Amino acid sequence: MRAWAIANQKGGVGKTTTSLCLARGLATAGNRVLLLDLDPHASLTRAFEIPADPPPSGTHDLFVGNGVGLLELARYTHVPDLQVVAAQPALATLERRGATQPGLGLALGRALHTVREVYDYVLMDCPPTLGLLMVNALAAADRLIVPTQTDPLALHGLADMLRTAEMVERSRRRPLPRHVLPTLFDRRTRTGVASLYELQDRYGDRVWPYAVPMDTRLRDASALVQAAPPDGRGVDMYRRALKWLLEQEAAGEQHKEAA
């Protein structure tokens, strides 16, 4: 099983859309995929039309020590081989609890270890803030994918996110490969084009050499979770991005075997 964290400390960069499109692509290719919603805002959960009232069981249960595991929390979706674990507003209370309850920083990693033989991929949609939930995901992840808008403000957020990844990598004492996916790209603007070039120049081969364009069809998250595959330029580019990520993953595995 491989665990991917989809994270950025800046909001509005397409994290949930990226999580949905990558997870769908992996499942369509025949992989057993689990999506974890770790964001108290629960955008991913809402995309699957999981009712908010009463609060559903979900990722918060992994942190409260009630004995419920990922297999019990996973829900089937319309997409074959794709399951999801919902988020709850109570996730927002974990920061306070983490200060007094030792061991919460590794709770997600322990939960993932129990399903290593069940899923091929677990994708974690992280909140846009540095805290217990994001650190849990980064500590447990085999790979970090950072969606980022192609604009100057987003580049600052990306730099913060990559610094956080370096910090977690040092703490866990094993590599955390990281990849940057340019999103919400508008080639009609000078700022967008210049920001994409700056991304590629600054971060080199960590950056996917293309970009997901602005596409209004990607705003309808519910369409991305239906049985019939959605259409559009944005979806097509996410398919290309997934192919690149899998190539990067395979290259990393070959490098480890050679070493």
SERO-4910 file (N, C-alpha, C, O; in steps of 0.05 Angstrom, whole numbers):
BEGIN
 pado doro    nc1    nc2    nc3   cac1   cac2   cac3    cc1    cc2    cc3    oc1    oc2    oc3
  Met    A     17    -24      0      0      0      0     17     25      0     38     26     13
  Arg    A      9     45    -15     23     70    -16      4     92     -6    -19     94    -14
  Ala    A     14    110     11     -2    132     22      8    158     10     31    165     12
  Trp    A    -11    173     -1     -4    200    -13    -19    221      3    -43    219      8
  Ala    A     -4    241     12    -17    264     25    -20    286      4     -1    293    -10
  Ile    A    -44    297      2    -50    320    -16    -53    344      2    -72    347     17
  Ala    A    -33    362      2    -32    382     22    -20    408     11     -4    409     -7
  Asn    A    -30    430     23    -18    457     19    -28    474     42    -51    473     50
  Gln    A    -11    491     53    -18    508     75    -35    532     66    -44    547     83
  Lys    A    -38    535     40    -56    556     29    -81    543     19    -81    522      6
  Gly    A   -104    555     25   -129    545     16   -135    554    -13   -122    572    -23
  Gly    A   -156    541    -25   -165    550    -51   -147    543    -74   -147    556    -95
  Val    A   -130    522    -70   -111    515    -91   -119    489   -106   -105    480   -125
  Gly    A   -142    478    -99   -152    454   -113   -144    428   -100   -142    408   -113
  Lys    A   -141    428    -73   -133    403    -59   -154    381    -62   -148    359    -69
  Thr    A   -179    389    -56   -200    368    -57   -205    358    -85   -209    334    -90
  Thr    A   -205    376   -105   -208    368   -133   -185    350   -141   -190    330   -155
  Thr    A   -161    357   -133   -138    340   -139   -141    313   -126   -136    292   -139
  Ser    A   -149    312   -101   -153    286    -87   -174    269   -102   -169    245   -106
  Leu    A   -196    281   -110   -217    266   -123   -208    255   -150   -212    232   -157
  Cys    A   -195    272   -166   -187    264   -193   -165    243   -192   -166    224   -208
  Leu    A   -146    246   -174   -124    226   -173   -135    200   -162   -128    178   -172
  Ala    A   -152    201   -142   -164    176   -131   -181    162   -152   -180    137   -154
  Arg    A   -196    177   -166   -213    165   -187   -196    152   -208   -202    130   -217
  Gly    A   -175    166   -216   -157    154   -237   -144    129   -228   -142    110   -243
  Leu    A   -135    128   -203   -123    104   -192   -142     81   -191   -136     58   -198
  Ala    A   -167     87   -182   -187     66   -180   -195     56   -208   -199     32   -211
  Thr    A   -198     74   -227   -205     66   -254   -184     47   -266   -190     30   -283
  Ala    A   -159     51   -258   -138     34   -268   -137      7   -253   -119    -10   -259
  Gly    A   -156      1   -235   -157    -25   -222   -145    -26   -195   -143    -48   -184
  Asn    A   -137     -3   -183   -126     -3   -156   -149     -1   -136   -170     11   -141
  Arg    A   -144    -13   -112   -163    -10    -90   -154     16    -75   -132     17    -64
  Val    A   -172     35    -75   -165     62    -66   -183     71    -43   -207     67    -43
  Leu    A   -170     83    -22   -185     95      0   -179    125      1   -155    132      1
  Leu    A   -199    141      3   -197    170      6   -203    177     35   -224    169     46
  Leu    A   -185    192     48   -190    202     75   -194    232     75   -177    247     64
  Asp    A   -216    241     86   -221    270     88   -212    278    116   -224    271    136
  Leu    A   -190    294    117   -179    303    142   -184    333    147   -174    344    166
  Asp    A   -201    345    131   -207    373    133   -233    378    148   -254    368    139
  Pro    A   -233    392    170   -258    397    185   -280    410    167   -304    407    173
  His    A   -272    424    146   -292    436    128   -306    415    112   -328    420    101
  Ala    A   -295    392    109   -308    368     97   -317    372     69   -338    361     61
  Ser    A   -302    386     52   -311    390     25   -311    363     10   -329    358     -6
  Leu    A   -292    346     15   -291    320      2   -315    303     10   -327    290     -6
  Thr    A   -322    304     36   -345    290     46   -370    299     33   -387    283     25
  Arg    A   -373    326     30   -397    336     17   -399    328    -12   -421    324    -22
  Ala    A   -376    325    -25   -377    317    -54   -390    290    -57   -403    284    -77
  Phe    A   -386    272    -37   -399    246    -38   -427    246    -26   -439    225    -23
  Glu    A   -437    269    -20   -465    273    -10   -470    257     16   -492    247     20
  Ile    A   -449    256     33   -453    244     59   -466    264     77   -454    286     80
  Pro    A   -488    259     89   -502    279    105   -485    289    128   -470    275    141
  Ala    A   -488    315    134   -473    328    155   -488    326    182   -475    329    203
  Asp    A   -514    320    181   -530    319    206   -548    294    205   -564    292    187
  Pro    A   -544    276    224   -524    278    246   -496    274    236   -492    263    214
  Pro    A   -476    283    251   -448    280    242   -442    251    236   -448    234    252
  Pro    A   -430    246    213   -424    218    206   -400    207    222   -384    223    233
  Ser    A   -398    181    223   -373    170    233   -351    176    212   -357    179    188
  Gly    A   -326    178    221   -305    185    202   -278    188    214   -272    175    234
  Thr    A   -261    205    202   -233    206    209   -229    215    238   -209    207    250
  His    A   -247    230    249   -244    239    277   -243    215    296   -229    215    316
  Asp    A   -257    193    289   -258    169    306   -231    156    308   -226    142    328
  Leu    A   -213    161    289   -187    148    290   -169    160    313   -150    148    321
  Phe    A   -177    184    322   -160    198    342   -171    197    370   -158    206    389
  Val    A   -195    186    374   -208    187    401   -206    161    416   -217    160    438
  Gly    A   -193    141    405   -189    117    420   -214    100    426   -215     87    447
  Asn    A   -233    101    408   -257     85    413   -256     58    399   -276     43    399
  Gly    A   -233     51    388   -230     24    377   -240     20    348   -238     -2    337
  Val    A   -251     41    336   -262     39    309   -239     43    290   -223     61    292
  Gly    A   -236     25    270   -215     26    251   -224     35    223   -247     40    219
  Leu    A   -204     37    205   -210     47    179   -230     29    163   -247     39    149
  Leu    A   -228      3    167   -246    -15    152   -275    -10    160   -293    -12    144
  Glu    A   -279     -4    186   -307      1    195   -317     28    186   -341     32    182
  Leu    A   -298     47    182   -306     74    174   -309     79    144   -323     97    136
  Ala    A   -297     62    128   -297     65     99   -325     61     87   -339     42     95
  Arg    A   -332     78     69   -357     77     55   -353     71     25   -334     82     14
  Tyr    A   -370     55     14   -368     50    -15   -378     75    -30   -394     90    -19
  Thr    A   -369     79    -54   -378    101    -71   -388     90    -98   -388     66   -102
  His    A   -397    108   -115   -407    100   -141   -384     91   -159   -389     77   -179
  Val    A   -360     98   -153   -336     91   -169   -326     64   -159   -318     62   -136
  Pro    A   -325     43   -176   -315     17   -167   -287     20   -156   -270     34   -167
  Asp    A   -281      5   -135   -255      3   -122   -247     29   -107   -224     32    -99
  Leu    A   -265     48   -104   -260     73    -90   -277     75    -65   -302     74    -67
  Gln    A   -265     77    -42   -279     81    -17   -270    107     -4   -250    118    -11
  Val    A   -287    117     14   -281    143     27   -287    141     56   -306    128     65
  Val    A   -271    156     72   -277    160    101   -283    189    105   -267    207     97
  Ala    A   -306    195    116   -316    222    119   -301    238    140   -287    227    157
  Ala    A   -304    264    138   -294    283    159   -317    292    175   -340    291    167
  Gln    A   -310    302    200   -330    313    217   -320    340    228   -296    344    231
  Pro    A   -338    358    235   -329    384    246   -313    380    271   -296    397    278
  Ala    A   -317    358    286   -302    354    311   -272    351    306   -256    353    325
  Leu    A   -263    347    281   -234    347    276   -221    372    285   -197    372    292
  Ala    A   -236    394    284   -224    420    292   -217    421    321   -201    439    329
  Thr    A   -227    403    338   -221    403    366   -195    388    373   -186    389    396
  Leu    A   -184    374    353   -161    357    359   -136    373    367   -119    362    381
  Glu    A   -134    397    358   -110    413    364   -108    417    395    -86    414    406
  Arg    A   -130    423    408   -129    426    437   -123    400    451   -108    399    470
  Arg    A   -135    379    441   -131    353    454   -102    343    450    -92    330    468
  Gly    A    -90    350    428    -63    341    422    -43    351    443    -22    339    447
  Ala    A    -49    374    455    -30    386    475    -30    370    501    -10    371    516
  Thr    A    -51    354    506    -53    340    532    -54    310    528    -52    295    548
  Gln    A    -57    300    504    -60    272    499    -37    262    482    -37    265    458
  Pro    A    -16    250    494      7    241    478      0    219    459    -19    203    464
  Gly    A     14    218    437     10    196    417     -8    203    394    -10    188    375
  Leu    A    -22    226    396    -40    233    374    -26    238    348    -37    235    326
  Gly    A      0    247    350     15    253    326     20    229    308     26    232    284
  Leu    A     17    205    319     21    181    303     -4    164    299     -3    142    289
  Ala    A    -27    175    307    -52    160    306    -59    151    277    -67    129    273
  Leu    A    -55    169    258    -62    162    231    -44    141    219    -53    123    205
  Gly    A    -18    143    225      1    122    216     -6     95    227     -5     75    212
  Arg    A    -15     93    253    -23     68    264    -48     57    250    -50     33    245
  Ala    A    -66     74    244    -91     66    230    -85     55    202    -96     35    194
  Leu    A    -67     69    188    -60     60    161    -46     33    161    -50     17    143
  His    A    -30     28    182    -16      3    183    -35    -21    183    -27    -43    174
  Thr    A    -58    -18    194    -77    -40    196    -90    -47    170   -103    -68    168
  Val    A    -88    -30    149   -102    -36    124    -81    -38    101    -89    -35     78
  Arg    A    -57    -43    107    -36    -44     86    -42    -67     66    -33    -64     43
  Glu    A    -55    -88     74    -61   -110     56    -88   -106     42    -95   -123     25
  Val    A   -102    -86     49   -130    -83     39   -131    -64     15   -146    -69     -4
  Tyr    A   -115    -42     16   -116    -22     -5    -89    -20    -19    -68    -26     -8
  Asp    A    -90    -12    -44    -65     -6    -59    -56     22    -54    -32     28    -53
  Tyr    A    -75     41    -52    -69     69    -47    -88     81    -27   -112     75    -27
  Val    A    -77     98    -10    -93    115      8    -85    143      2    -62    151      3
  Leu    A   -105    160     -4   -100    189    -10   -113    205     13   -137    201     19
  Met    A    -98    223     24   -107    239     47   -110    268     39    -91    282     32
  Asp    A   -135    278     39   -141    306     33   -137    322     59   -154    320     77
  Cys    A   -116    338     61   -108    351     86   -121    379     89   -128    391     69
  Pro    A   -124    388    113   -134    416    118   -112    436    109    -89    429    108
  Pro    A   -120    461    103   -101    481     93    -87    496    116    -81    520    113
  Thr    A    -82    482    138    -69    494    160    -48    475    172    -52    451    172
  Leu    A    -26    486    182     -6    469    194    -14    463    223    -17    481    239
  Gly    A    -19    438    228    -28    430    255    -26    399    257    -13    386    241
  Leu    A    -40    389    277    -39    361    283    -47    343    260    -34    323    254
  Leu    A    -68    351    246    -79    334    224    -59    333    201    -53    311    190
  Met    A    -49    356    193    -30    356    171     -4    341    178      6    325    162
  Val    A      6    345    202     30    332    211     26    302    212     44    286    204
  Asn    A      3    293    221     -4    264    220     -2    253    192     10    232    188
  Ala    A    -14    267    173    -14    258    146     14    257    134     22    237    121
  Leu    A     30    278    139     57    278    129     75    257    142     92    245    129
  Ala    A     70    252    167     86    231    181     80    204    170     97    186    170
  Ala    A     55    199    161     46    173    152     50    169    122     49    147    112
  Ala    A     55    191    107     54    189     78     79    177     66    101    180     77
  Asp    A     76    164     44     99    155     28    106    176      7    128    176     -4
  Arg    A     88    195      2     92    215    -19     74    239    -13     52    236     -4
  Leu    A     85    263    -19     69    288    -15     64    300    -43     83    304    -59
  Ile    A     39    307    -48     31    321    -72     20    348    -64      1    350    -48
  Val    A     32    369    -75     24    396    -68     12    410    -92     26    419   -110
  Pro    A    -15    412    -93    -28    428   -113    -23    458   -107    -24    466    -84
  Thr    A    -18    473   -128    -13    502   -123    -23    518   -147    -18    511   -170
  Gln    A    -36    540   -141    -44    559   -162    -20    571   -175      2    572   -163
  Thr    A    -24    580   -199     -2    593   -213     -6    623   -210    -13    637   -229
  Asp    A      0    633   -186      0    661   -181     20    667   -158     27    649   -143
  Pro    A     30    692   -156     52    698   -137     45    692   -108     63    681    -94
  Leu    A     21    697    -99     14    691    -71     15    661    -66     24    653    -44
  Ala    A      7    645    -85      7    616    -81     36    606    -80     41    586    -66
  Leu    A     54    619    -94     82    611    -92     94    614    -64    110    597    -55
  His    A     85    635    -50     94    638    -22     83    615     -5     97    604     12
  Gly    A     57    608     -9     46    586      6     60    559      0     63    543     18
  Leu    A     68    556    -25     82    531    -33    109    530    -18    116    508     -8
  Ala    A    123    552    -16    149    552     -2    145    544     27    161    529     38
  Asp    A    124    554     40    118    546     68    113    517     70    122    503     88
  Met    A     97    506     51     90    478     52    114    460     49    117    440     63
  Leu    A    132    467     31    156    451     27    175    452     51    189    433     57
  Arg    A    176    475     64    192    477     89    180    459    111    195    446    125
  Thr    A    154    458    113    141    440    132    147    411    125    153    395    143
  Ala    A    147    404    100    153    376     91    182    369     99    187    347    108
  Glu    A    200    388     96    228    383    103    230    378    134    245    361    142
  Met    A    216    394    149    216    391    178    206    363    186    218    350    203
  Val    A    183    355    174    172    329    181    191    306    172    194    286    185
  Glu    A    203    310    149    221    290    138    245    285    157    252    263    163
  Arg    A    255    307    168    277    304    188    268    290    213    283    274    224
  Ser    A    244    296    221    233    285    246    228    255    243    234    239    262
  Arg    A    217    246    221    210    218    218    234    201    208    233    177    208
  Arg    A    255    215    198    280    201    191    277    182    168    290    161    167
  Arg    A    261    188    150    259    174    124    249    193    103    235    212    110
  Pro    A    256    188     78    250    208     57    219    212     54    203    194     58
  Leu    A    212    237     47    185    243     39    186    256     12    188    281      9
  Pro    A    185    240    -10    185    252    -37    162    271    -40    140    266    -31
  Arg    A    167    293    -53    146    313    -57    145    323    -86    166    326    -99
  His    A    121    328    -95    116    335   -122     96    358   -123     78    360   -106
  Val    A    100    376   -141     83    400   -143     66    398   -168     76    394   -190
  Leu    A     40    402   -165     21    402   -188     10    430   -191     -6    439   -175
  Pro    A     18    444   -212      6    471   -218    -23    467   -225    -30    450   -242
  Thr    A    -41    483   -213    -70    482   -217    -81    509   -224    -68    530   -221
  Leu    A   -106    509   -232   -121    534   -237   -105    553   -255   -104    577   -250
  Phe    A    -93    542   -275    -76    557   -293    -92    571   -314   -109    559   -328
  Asp    A    -87    597   -317   -100    613   -338    -79    624   -356    -65    643   -350
  Arg    A    -76    611   -379    -54    619   -398    -59    646   -411    -42    657   -424
  Arg    A    -83    658   -407    -89    684   -419    -77    707   -403    -76    729   -413
  Thr    A    -68    701   -379    -57    723   -362    -26    721   -361    -15    699   -359
  Arg    A    -13    744   -361     16    744   -358     24    733   -331     45    719   -329
  Thr    A      9    740   -311     16    731   -284     16    701   -282     34    689   -271
  Gly    A     -4    688   -294     -6    659   -293     18    646   -307     30    627   -297
  Val    A     24    656   -331     46    644   -347     73    649   -332     90    631   -331
  Ala    A     77    673   -322    102    679   -308    105    662   -283    127    653   -276
  Ser    A     83    658   -268     84    642   -244     90    613   -250    105    600   -235
  Leu    A     79    603   -272     86    575   -280    115    572   -286    128    553   -278
  Tyr    A    126    591   -301    154    590   -308    171    592   -282    192    579   -280
  Glu    A    163    609   -264    178    612   -239    178    586   -223    198    578   -211
  Leu    A    154    573   -222    152    548   -208    172    527   -219    187    515   -205
  Gln    A    172    525   -246    189    505   -259    219    512   -255    235    494   -252
  Asp    A    225    538   -256    253    546   -253    263    542   -224    285    534   -220
  Arg    A    245    548   -205    254    546   -177    255    518   -166    273    511   -151
  Tyr    A    236    501   -175    234    474   -163    241    451   -182    240    428   -174
  Gly    A    247    458   -207    257    438   -225    240    414   -229    216    416   -234
  Asp    A    252    390   -227    238    366   -234    218    357   -212    205    336   -216
  Arg    A    216    372   -191    194    367   -172    167    376   -182    146    368   -172
  Val    A    168    393   -203    143    405   -214    134    389   -238    150    385   -257
  Trp    A    109    382   -239     97    371   -264    101    391   -286     93    414   -282
  Pro    A    111    383   -309    118    403   -329     94    416   -344     98    432   -362
  Tyr    A     70    408   -336     46    420   -348     30    433   -326     40    437   -304
  Ala    A      5    439   -331    -12    452   -311    -42    445   -316    -50    442   -339
  Val    A    -57    442   -294    -86    438   -297    -99    465   -302    -95    483   -286
  Pro    A   -113    467   -324   -124    494   -331   -149    501   -315   -161    483   -303
  Met    A   -156    526   -315   -182    534   -305   -203    520   -321   -204    521   -345
  Asp    A   -222    506   -307   -243    491   -321   -267    491   -302   -266    479   -281
  Thr    A   -288    504   -311   -312    506   -293   -324    479   -287   -337    476   -266
  Arg    A   -319    459   -303   -330    433   -298   -317    420   -274   -329    402   -261
  Leu    A   -294    428   -266   -281    418   -243   -293    428   -217   -288    417   -195
  Arg    A   -308    450   -219   -321    461   -195   -343    444   -185   -351    446   -161
  Asp    A   -355    427   -202   -377    410   -194   -365    384   -183   -362    364   -198
  Ala    A   -357    384   -157   -344    361   -146   -361    336   -147   -351    314   -149
  Ser    A   -388    340   -144   -406    317   -144   -404    301   -171   -408    277   -171
  Ala    A   -398    315   -193   -396    302   -219   -371    284   -220   -370    265   -235
  Leu    A   -351    290   -203   -326    275   -204   -328    248   -189   -310    232   -191
  Val    A   -350    244   -175   -353    220   -159   -375    202   -169   -383    182   -156
  Gln    A   -386    208   -193   -407    191   -204   -394    168   -220   -370    168   -226
  Ala    A   -411    148   -226   -400    124   -239   -390    131   -267   -369    120   -275
  Ala    A   -404    148   -282   -396    156   -308   -372    175   -306   -374    195   -291
  Pro    A   -351    171   -321   -328    189   -319   -335    217   -330   -348    219   -351
  Pro    A   -326    238   -317   -331    265   -327   -313    272   -350   -293    259   -355
  Asp    A   -321    293   -365   -305    302   -388   -294    329   -382   -300    342   -361
  Gly    A   -276    338   -399   -266    365   -397   -235    366   -398   -222    346   -392
  Arg    A   -225    390   -404   -196    394   -406   -183    389   -379   -161    376   -377
  Gly    A   -196    398   -357   -184    395   -331   -181    366   -323   -160    358   -312
  Val    A   -202    350   -328   -201    322   -321   -179    308   -337   -165    291   -327
  Asp    A   -178    315   -363   -157    302   -380   -129    309   -370   -111    292   -370
  Met    A   -125    333   -360    -98    341   -350    -92    326   -324    -69    320   -319
  Tyr    A   -112    322   -308   -108    307   -283   -100    278   -290    -84    266   -275
  Arg    A   -110    267   -311   -102    240   -320    -72    240   -327    -58    222   -321
  Arg    A    -64    261   -341    -36    263   -348    -18    267   -323      4    257   -322
  Ala    A    -28    283   -305    -13    287   -280    -10    261   -264     11    256   -253
  Leu    A    -31    245   -263    -29    220   -249     -9    201   -263      7    188   -249
  Lys    A     -8    201   -289     11    185   -303     40    193   -296     57    176   -292
  Trp    A     44    219   -294     70    230   -286     77    222   -258    100    214   -252
  Leu    A     58    224   -239     63    217   -212     71    187   -209     89    180   -194
  Leu    A     57    170   -224     63    142   -222     91    136   -234    105    118   -225
  Glu    A     98    151   -254    125    148   -265    146    157   -245    167    144   -242
  Gln    A    140    179   -231    159    188   -210    161    167   -188    183    162   -177
  Glu    A    139    156   -180    139    135   -160    155    111   -168    171    100   -153
  Ala    A    151    102   -193    165     79   -203    195     84   -204    212     67   -197
  Ala    A    203    108   -212    231    115   -213    243    115   -185    266    107   -182
  Gly    A    228    125   -166    238    125   -138    242     97   -128    261     91   -113
  Glu    A    224     78   -135    226     51   -126    251     38   -138    266     24   -125
  Gln    A    256     43   -164    280     32   -177    305     43   -164    325     28   -161
  His    A    305     69   -157    328     80   -144    334     67   -117    357     62   -111
  Lys    A    313     61   -102    317     49    -76    328     20    -79    345     12    -64
  Glu    A    318      6   -100    327    -21   -104    357    -21   -113    372    -39   -105
  Ala    A    364     -1   -129    392      1   -138    411      7   -115    434     -2   -114
  Ala    A    401     23    -96    417     31    -73    421      7    -54    435     10    -33
***
